[in-house]
Structures are given as C-alpha cells and as structure tokens.
Amino acid sequence: MWQEKNNQLYRQFEFRNFSEAFAFMTRVAIEAEKMNHHPLWTNVYNKVEIWLSTHDAGDIITEKDRKLAQKIDAFAPAS
C-alpha cells in the first residue's frame, strides 16, 4: 500500500530474492522511461523502496505520481 510521506508517495516491496527484485526494477524502469517520470528508489537484496514526487511541480505528489504508482503495482508480487 502506498503511503503519503513528506510530499512523496512511498512504498516498500519485498521479493523472494535479489533476482526477482532486480527484474521488478527493470520492468518499472522501462515504464518510468516511457512516462519520462523517474522514481527515487533503493534496493538491498530482496527489498525495493520507492519514493515518487514530481520534481518540476515543486517536489509534490501529482497525478503523474499516482499513475506511475498504479503501473508499479501491476508489477508487484501478490501480497
């Protein structure tokens, strides 16, 4: 579930291993590039954390962030 924190959408994802986490990041990267909207994210082993905000709108949450979050959710593992 995405959370609003400090004018950003935030979510942590957990996978079975690093390969699954990296494959997820690759799918997200392709979609983010299509949208020209790139996340701030970290990856450590099987965990990926993502923060979304729109920099050119003053680092606030916009519809662009919500749309990317929905697309990211489509790649996420079932909870």
ROTIMI-328876 format. One record per atom (N, C-alpha, C, O): residue number from 1; atom name; x, y, z. Coordinates in pm, 1 decimal, m for minus. Example, Ala and Ser with C-alpha at 12.3 -4.5 7.8 and 13.67 -1.06 7.14 Angstrom:
ROTIMI-328876
{1 "N" {1319.0 m569.0 780.0}}
{1 "CA" {1230.0 m450.0 780.0}}
{1 "C" {1320.0 m330.0 780.0}}
{1 "O" {1423.6 m331.9 846.5}}
{2 "N" {1285.0 m225.0 708.0}}
{2 "CA" {1367.0 m106.0 714.0}}
{2 "C" {1290.0 3.0 787.0}}
{2 "O" {1340.9 113.8 803.9}}
***
This chain:
ROTIMI-328876
{1 "N" {85.1 m118.1 0.0}}
{1 "CA" {0.0 0.0 0.0}}
{1 "C" {89.4 124.0 0.0}}
{1 "O" {181.5 135.3 80.8}}
{2 "N" {61.5 215.0 m89.9}}
{2 "CA" {135.3 340.1 m96.5}}
{2 "C" {95.8 430.0 20.3}}
{2 "O" {m20.6 435.7 60.0}}
{3 "N" {194.6 499.6 74.1}}
{3 "CA" {172.5 593.9 183.8}}
{3 "C" {218.2 731.7 138.3}}
{3 "O" {312.4 743.8 60.0}}
{4 "N" {152.2 834.2 186.7}}
{4 "CA" {196.9 970.9 161.5}}
{4 "C" {283.1 1014.7 278.2}}
{4 "O" {237.5 1020.4 392.4}}
{5 "N" {410.7 1046.1 247.4}}
{5 "CA" {506.5 1089.3 349.2}}
{5 "C" {589.7 1202.5 292.3}}
{5 "O" {648.8 1188.1 185.2}}
{6 "N" {595.2 1313.5 361.5}}
{6 "CA" {682.0 1424.4 321.8}}
{6 "C" {663.6 1463.5 174.9}}
{6 "O" {761.2 1478.0 101.4}}
{7 "N" {539.7 1480.2 133.4}}
{7 "CA" {507.6 1518.5 m4.3}}
{7 "C" {557.5 1418.1 m107.9}}
{7 "O" {590.6 1455.2 m220.5}}
{8 "N" {562.7 1291.4 m69.3}}
{8 "CA" {601.4 1184.8 m160.8}}
{8 "C" {510.7 1064.6 m139.2}}
{8 "O" {459.4 1042.4 m29.5}}
{9 "N" {491.9 986.9 m246.7}}
{9 "CA" {430.3 855.9 m231.9}}
{9 "C" {542.6 758.2 m202.1}}
{9 "O" {647.2 761.6 m266.8}}
{10 "N" {521.2 671.1 m104.4}}
{10 "CA" {624.6 576.5 m62.8}}
{10 "C" {565.7 435.7 m53.7}}
{10 "O" {453.0 415.2 m8.6}}
{11 "N" {646.2 340.6 m98.1}}
{11 "CA" {609.0 200.6 m79.2}}
{11 "C" {734.3 113.8 m78.0}}
{11 "O" {830.6 139.1 m150.4}}
{12 "N" {730.3 11.3 6.2}}
{12 "CA" {837.0 m89.2 8.9}}
{12 "C" {782.7 m220.0 m47.5}}
{12 "O" {670.2 m259.8 m17.3}}
{13 "N" {862.4 m285.1 m128.3}}
{13 "CA" {828.3 m413.9 m187.9}}
{13 "C" {929.9 m517.2 m141.1}}
{13 "O" {1047.8 m486.4 m123.8}}
{14 "N" {883.1 m639.8 m120.8}}
{14 "CA" {972.5 m748.2 m80.5}}
{14 "C" {953.9 m866.2 m175.7}}
{14 "O" {841.8 m901.6 m212.2}}
{15 "N" {1064.6 m925.2 m214.5}}
{15 "CA" {1067.1 m1034.3 m311.3}}
{15 "C" {1135.4 m1156.4 m250.6}}
{15 "O" {1191.0 m1149.6 m141.0}}
{16 "N" {1130.6 m1266.8 m322.2}}
{16 "CA" {1193.3 m1389.0 m271.6}}
{16 "C" {1345.6 m1381.9 m274.3}}
{16 "O" {1412.8 m1445.3 m192.9}}
{17 "N" {1399.8 m1304.3 m368.5}}
{17 "CA" {1545.4 m1297.0 m378.4}}
{17 "C" {1584.2 m1171.9 m458.6}}
{17 "O" {1498.7 m1095.9 m503.9}}
{18 "N" {1714.1 m1153.6 m474.3}}
{18 "CA" {1765.2 m1036.8 m545.5}}
{18 "C" {1724.7 m1037.1 m692.1}}
{18 "O" {1690.8 m932.2 m746.8}}
{19 "N" {1727.5 m1152.1 m755.9}}
{19 "CA" {1692.6 m1159.9 m898.2}}
{19 "C" {1550.4 m1112.1 m923.9}}
{19 "O" {1526.0 m1039.4 m1020.3}}
{20 "N" {1456.8 m1151.8 m839.4}}
{20 "CA" {1318.3 m1106.9 m854.9}}
{20 "C" {1306.5 m956.5 m831.3}}
{20 "O" {1233.5 m887.6 m902.5}}
{21 "N" {1378.3 m906.4 m731.7}}
{21 "CA" {1376.2 m762.4 m703.9}}
{21 "C" {1431.4 m684.7 m823.5}}
{21 "O" {1375.8 m582.2 m863.1}}
{22 "N" {1540.5 m734.1 m880.0}}
{22 "CA" {1602.8 m665.7 m992.9}}
{22 "C" {1514.5 m671.9 m1117.5}}
{22 "O" {1506.5 m574.6 m1192.5}}
{23 "N" {1448.7 m784.6 m1139.9}}
{23 "CA" {1357.0 m796.8 m1253.9}}
{23 "C" {1241.6 m697.5 m1239.7}}
{23 "O" {1200.9 m635.2 m1337.8}}
{24 "N" {1189.1 m682.5 m1118.8}}
{24 "CA" {1083.7 m585.1 m1090.9}}
{24 "C" {1133.1 m444.2 m1122.7}}
{24 "O" {1062.5 m366.7 m1187.3}}
{25 "N" {1253.2 m410.8 m1077.8}}
{25 "CA" {1308.6 m278.2 m1102.4}}
{25 "C" {1326.3 m252.8 m1252.2}}
{25 "O" {1306.4 m140.9 m1299.5}}
{26 "N" {1363.1 m355.0 m1324.6}}
{26 "CA" {1379.2 m340.4 m1469.4}}
{26 "C" {1245.8 m308.7 m1535.3}}
{26 "O" {1237.9 m220.6 m1620.9}}
{27 "N" {1140.5 m380.5 m1495.6}}
{27 "CA" {1007.7 m353.2 m1551.7}}
{27 "C" {961.2 m211.3 m1517.1}}
{27 "O" {904.8 m141.3 m1601.1}}
{28 "N" {985.8 m170.0 m1392.0}}
{28 "CA" {948.0 m34.7 m1350.5}}
{28 "C" {1028.9 68.7 m1429.1}}
{28 "O" {974.6 170.7 m1471.6}}
{29 "N" {1157.5 42.8 m1448.3}}
{29 "CA" {1242.8 138.0 m1520.7}}
{29 "C" {1192.5 160.9 m1662.2}}
{29 "O" {1190.9 274.4 m1709.8}}
{30 "N" {1151.8 55.7 m1728.9}}
{30 "CA" {1100.9 68.1 m1865.8}}
{30 "C" {974.7 153.9 m1867.8}}
{30 "O" {960.1 241.2 m1953.4}}
{31 "N" {884.4 129.5 m1774.7}}
{31 "CA" {759.3 207.2 m1768.4}}
{31 "C" {788.5 352.2 m1730.6}}
{31 "O" {730.7 444.0 m1788.7}}
{32 "N" {876.7 373.5 m1634.8}}
{32 "CA" {911.3 509.4 m1593.0}}
{32 "C" {972.6 588.1 m1708.6}}
{32 "O" {943.8 706.5 m1726.0}}
{33 "N" {1056.3 522.4 m1786.3}}
{33 "CA" {1117.5 588.5 m1902.2}}
{33 "C" {1012.0 626.8 m2004.9}}
{33 "O" {1018.4 735.4 m2062.5}}
{34 "N" {915.3 539.3 m2028.5}}
{34 "CA" {806.0 570.7 m2121.4}}
{34 "C" {730.0 695.9 m2075.8}}
{34 "O" {688.3 777.9 m2157.5}}
{35 "N" {713.1 708.5 m1944.4}}
{35 "CA" {639.6 821.4 m1888.9}}
{35 "C" {728.2 945.0 m1868.2}}
{35 "O" {679.1 1053.8 m1837.9}}
{36 "N" {859.0 926.2 m1885.0}}
{36 "CA" {955.7 1031.2 m1852.6}}
{36 "C" {934.3 1080.9 m1709.7}}
{36 "O" {931.6 1201.0 m1682.6}}
{37 "N" {919.5 985.1 m1620.8}}
{37 "CA" {894.1 1014.4 m1479.3}}
{37 "C" {969.7 909.6 m1398.0}}
{37 "O" {928.8 793.6 m1391.6}}
{38 "N" {1078.8 950.6 m1336.9}}
{38 "CA" {1173.1 855.5 m1279.6}}
{38 "C" {1169.2 857.1 m1127.1}}
{38 "O" {1174.9 963.4 m1065.3}}
{39 "N" {1159.4 738.1 m1066.6}}
{39 "CA" {1147.7 729.9 m921.4}}
{39 "C" {1282.1 746.4 m850.6}}
{39 "O" {1388.9 725.6 m908.2}}
{40 "N" {1272.4 784.1 m725.6}}
{40 "CA" {1383.4 771.0 m632.4}}
{40 "C" {1364.3 634.3 m570.0}}
{40 "O" {1256.6 604.4 m518.4}}
{41 "N" {1467.7 550.2 m573.7}}
{41 "CA" {1449.9 416.8 m517.8}}
{41 "C" {1579.6 360.5 m463.9}}
{41 "O" {1688.8 406.1 m497.7}}
{42 "N" {1564.5 259.9 m378.8}}
{42 "CA" {1678.9 185.9 m327.0}}
{42 "C" {1648.2 37.8 m338.9}}
{42 "O" {1532.6 m4.3 m343.1}}
{43 "N" {1754.8 m39.3 m344.1}}
{43 "CA" {1742.6 m184.7 m348.9}}
{43 "C" {1851.9 m244.0 m262.5}}
{43 "O" {1969.9 m215.0 m281.8}}
{44 "N" {1812.6 m326.8 m167.4}}
{44 "CA" {1906.3 m405.2 m88.3}}
{44 "C" {1852.8 m547.6 m87.4}}
{44 "O" {1746.0 m575.2 m32.9}}
{45 "N" {1929.3 m637.8 m149.0}}
{45 "CA" {1895.9 m778.4 m164.9}}
{45 "C" {1753.4 m795.5 m220.2}}
{45 "O" {1731.3 m774.3 m339.4}}
{46 "N" {1657.6 m833.0 m136.3}}
{46 "CA" {1522.6 m863.0 m186.5}}
{46 "C" {1420.9 m751.7 m159.8}}
{46 "O" {1301.0 m770.9 m180.0}}
{47 "N" {1467.9 m637.5 m115.4}}
{47 "CA" {1377.5 m526.4 m83.8}}
{47 "C" {1401.9 m409.8 m178.0}}
{47 "O" {1516.0 m375.3 m208.8}}
{48 "N" {1292.3 m349.7 m223.2}}
{48 "CA" {1296.7 m229.7 m306.4}}
{48 "C" {1207.8 m125.8 m240.7}}
{48 "O" {1091.7 m153.1 m210.3}}
{49 "N" {1262.1 m6.3 m218.7}}
{49 "CA" {1184.0 104.7 m166.5}}
{49 "C" {1173.8 209.6 m276.1}}
{49 "O" {1271.7 238.4 m345.0}}
{50 "N" {1054.5 266.7 m291.7}}
{50 "CA" {1030.5 365.6 m396.8}}
{50 "C" {963.0 488.6 m337.1}}
{50 "O" {869.3 478.4 m258.0}}
{51 "N" {1013.6 605.2 m377.4}}
{51 "CA" {954.3 733.8 m342.3}}
{51 "C" {919.8 804.9 m471.9}}
{51 "O" {1003.5 814.1 m561.7}}
{52 "N" {797.7 855.2 m482.7}}
{52 "CA" {753.4 926.3 m601.7}}
{52 "C" {709.4 1067.6 m566.7}}
{52 "O" {631.0 1088.4 m474.0}}
{53 "N" {760.3 1163.3 m641.3}}
{53 "CA" {711.5 1300.9 m637.0}}
{53 "C" {747.3 1363.5 m770.8}}
{53 "O" {831.2 1311.4 m844.4}}
{54 "N" {684.2 1474.1 m801.4}}
{54 "CA" {708.3 1539.8 m929.7}}
{54 "C" {798.1 1660.4 m906.3}}
{54 "O" {755.5 1762.1 m851.6}}
{55 "N" {922.6 1646.7 m948.6}}
{55 "CA" {1023.1 1749.4 m921.7}}
{55 "C" {990.0 1881.8 m989.6}}
{55 "O" {1005.9 1988.2 m929.8}}
{56 "N" {943.8 1875.5 m1115.3}}
{56 "CA" {917.5 2000.6 m1186.7}}
{56 "C" {787.3 2068.5 m1142.3}}
{56 "O" {751.9 2174.9 m1193.0}}
{57 "N" {717.0 2006.8 m1048.1}}
{57 "CA" {597.7 2069.0 m989.1}}
{57 "C" {627.0 2115.7 m846.6}}
{57 "O" {535.3 2150.0 m772.0}}
{58 "N" {754.5 2116.8 m809.2}}
{58 "CA" {792.0 2161.9 m674.7}}
{58 "C" {803.1 2050.2 m574.2}}
{58 "O" {782.0 2071.2 m454.8}}
{59 "N" {836.4 1930.1 m621.7}}
{59 "CA" {852.3 1813.3 m534.1}}
{59 "C" {726.8 1784.2 m452.6}}
{59 "O" {732.0 1767.4 m330.8}}
{60 "N" {615.6 1778.7 m521.9}}
{60 "CA" {489.1 1741.5 m458.6}}
{60 "C" {432.2 1620.0 m531.9}}
{60 "O" {479.8 1582.5 m639.0}}
{61 "N" {331.5 1560.4 m473.2}}
{61 "CA" {263.2 1446.6 m535.8}}
{61 "C" {164.0 1500.6 m638.1}}
{61 "O" {82.3 1587.6 m607.9}}
{62 "N" {172.9 1447.3 m759.7}}
{62 "CA" {80.8 1488.2 m865.8}}
{62 "C" {14.9 1362.8 m924.4}}
{62 "O" {45.0 1250.1 m885.3}}
{63 "N" {m74.8 1386.3 m1018.3}}
{63 "CA" {m141.1 1275.3 m1087.0}}
{63 "C" {m39.9 1186.5 m1158.6}}
{63 "O" {m61.2 1066.0 m1171.7}}
{64 "N" {68.4 1244.7 m1204.1}}
{64 "CA" {174.5 1168.6 m1269.8}}
{64 "C" {230.7 1060.9 m1174.6}}
{64 "O" {257.0 948.0 m1215.9}}
{65 "N" {248.4 1097.7 m1048.0}}
{65 "CA" {298.2 1002.8 m947.9}}
{65 "C" {196.6 892.3 m922.3}}
{65 "O" {232.4 775.1 m911.0}}
{66 "N" {71.4 930.3 m913.5}}
{66 "CA" {m32.7 830.7 m888.1}}
{66 "C" {m45.6 732.2 m1004.7}}
{66 "O" {m68.2 613.0 m983.8}}
{67 "N" {m31.1 782.4 m1126.3}}
{67 "CA" {m36.9 693.5 m1243.1}}
{67 "C" {81.3 597.3 m1245.6}}
{67 "O" {64.5 478.8 m1274.7}}
{68 "N" {200.6 647.7 m1215.4}}
{68 "CA" {316.6 558.9 m1212.0}}
{68 "C" {302.1 457.7 m1098.8}}
{68 "O" {337.3 341.0 m1116.1}}
{69 "N" {251.4 499.9 m984.3}}
{69 "CA" {230.3 407.0 m872.7}}
{69 "C" {137.2 293.1 m914.2}}
{69 "O" {162.0 177.7 m879.3}}
{70 "N" {31.8 323.7 m987.3}}
{70 "CA" {m61.0 219.5 m1034.3}}
{70 "C" {10.8 121.9 m1127.5}}
{70 "O" {m9.9 0.9 m1118.5}}
{71 "N" {94.1 173.3 m1215.6}}
{71 "CA" {167.9 87.5 m1307.3}}
{71 "C" {267.1 0.6 m1230.6}}
{71 "O" {284.0 m117.3 m1261.9}}
{72 "N" {332.6 58.7 m1130.6}}
{72 "CA" {426.4 m17.8 m1047.8}}
{72 "C" {353.3 m130.4 m975.9}}
{72 "O" {403.6 m242.5 m968.6}}
{73 "N" {236.6 m101.5 m923.7}}
{73 "CA" {158.4 m204.2 m852.9}}
{73 "C" {129.5 m324.5 m941.8}}
{73 "O" {121.4 m437.2 m893.0}}
{74 "N" {114.2 m301.7 m1069.9}}
{74 "CA" {86.4 m412.7 m1162.7}}
{74 "C" {204.4 m508.7 m1172.0}}
{74 "O" {186.1 m625.5 m1206.4}}
{75 "N" {325.5 m461.2 m1141.7}}
{75 "CA" {445.1 m546.4 m1146.7}}
{75 "C" {478.9 m607.7 m1011.4}}
{75 "O" {566.9 m693.3 m1002.5}}
{76 "N" {410.1 m565.0 m906.8}}
{76 "CA" {443.5 m607.7 m771.0}}
{76 "C" {398.7 m750.2 m744.5}}
{76 "O" {302.1 m797.5 m804.3}}
{77 "N" {468.6 m818.8 m654.9}}
{77 "CA" {426.2 m953.5 m617.9}}
{77 "C" {295.3 m948.2 m539.7}}
{77 "O" {264.6 m848.1 m474.9}}
{78 "N" {220.6 m1054.2 m546.3}}
{78 "CA" {95.8 m1062.8 m468.2}}
{78 "C" {130.2 m1059.3 m319.6}}
{78 "O" {224.9 m1124.2 m275.1}}
{79 "N" {53.4 m984.3 m245.3}}
{79 "CA" {79.5 m971.0 m101.1}}
{79 "C" {26.1 m1088.7 m23.8}}
{79 "O" {39.5 m1093.4 98.5}}
***
